Amino acid sequence: MTGKPERAEGRCPFCGGTLIPEQKVLAPFVIDGTVIVVKDVPAEVCRNCHEPFFTGEVTDKILELVKQLRPLKMEVIIVNFESLPAFEIMPLK
């Protein structure tokens, strides 16, 4: 992962539509029965099919967050991407 968009010439690799830069999207995940929703994730979004595309840096940050949240065993977790640098999981006792 380079931290930069990996699409040619600002085109969607799925439908060929134009990518709109600097958008904020929801990134939902279902892992082991837990729904994790990350709000306000920076992405490029296809104008045609609305598929979001994240940089490698954003993807790495989301994956690290999901890895930290999995042990909490909650049904639904909603976090804001912008607050993630200050986000820290407290160890369970």
C-alpha positions in Angstrom: 0.0 0.0 0.0 1.4 3.3 -1.0 -0.8 5.7 0.8 -1.9 7.1 -2.5 -5.0 6.2 -4.6 -4.2 3.3 -6.9 -6.6 4.0 -9.8 -5.5 5.2 -13.2 -6.4 8.8 -14.1 -9.1 9.3 -11.6 -11.4 6.5 -13.0 -13.3 3.9 -11.2 -11.8 0.4 -11.8 -15.3 -1.1 -11.6 -17.4 1.0 -14.0 -15.0 3.6 -15.4 -16.8 6.5 -13.8 -15.1 9.7 -12.6 -13.8 9.7 -9.0 -14.8 12.6 -6.8 -11.9 13.4 -4.4 -12.0 14.4 -0.7 -15.4 12.8 0.2 -16.4 11.5 3.6 -18.1 8.1 3.7 -19.4 5.4 6.1 -17.4 2.2 6.2 -19.5 -0.6 7.7 -18.0 -4.0 8.7 -19.5 -7.1 10.2 -16.9 -9.2 12.0 -17.8 -12.2 14.2 -21.3 -10.9 14.6 -20.3 -7.4 15.6 -21.3 -4.5 13.4 -18.5 -1.8 13.3 -19.4 1.5 11.5 -16.6 4.0 10.9 -18.0 7.4 10.1 -16.5 10.3 8.1 -13.8 8.1 6.4 -11.9 10.1 3.7 -12.3 8.5 0.3 -12.6 9.1 -3.4 -16.1 8.1 -4.5 -17.2 7.1 -8.0 -19.7 9.6 -9.4 -21.4 6.7 -11.3 -21.6 3.6 -9.0 -20.8 5.4 -5.7 -18.1 2.9 -4.8 -15.7 4.4 -2.2 -11.9 4.0 -2.6 -9.5 4.5 0.3 -5.8 5.2 0.4 -3.5 2.6 1.8 -2.9 4.8 4.9 -6.6 5.1 5.5 -7.1 1.4 5.0 -4.3 0.6 7.5 -5.8 2.9 10.1 -9.2 1.2 9.7 -7.8 -2.3 9.9 -5.9 -1.4 13.1 -9.0 0.0 14.6 -11.1 -3.1 13.8 -8.3 -5.3 15.2 -8.5 -3.3 18.5 -12.3 -3.3 18.7 -12.9 -7.0 18.0 -12.2 -8.2 21.6 -14.9 -5.8 23.0 -17.7 -8.3 22.2 -20.3 -5.6 21.5 -23.1 -6.0 19.0 -22.7 -2.5 17.4 -19.8 -0.1 17.6 -19.8 3.3 15.9 -16.7 5.5 15.8 -15.7 8.6 13.9 -12.6 8.3 11.7 -11.5 11.9 12.6 -11.3 10.9 16.3 -9.1 7.9 15.8 -5.7 9.3 16.6 -6.9 10.0 20.1 -8.8 6.7 20.2 -7.3 4.1 22.6 -8.8 0.9 23.8 -8.5 0.4 27.5 -7.4 -3.2 28.5 -10.2 -5.4 29.8 -9.6 -6.6 33.4 
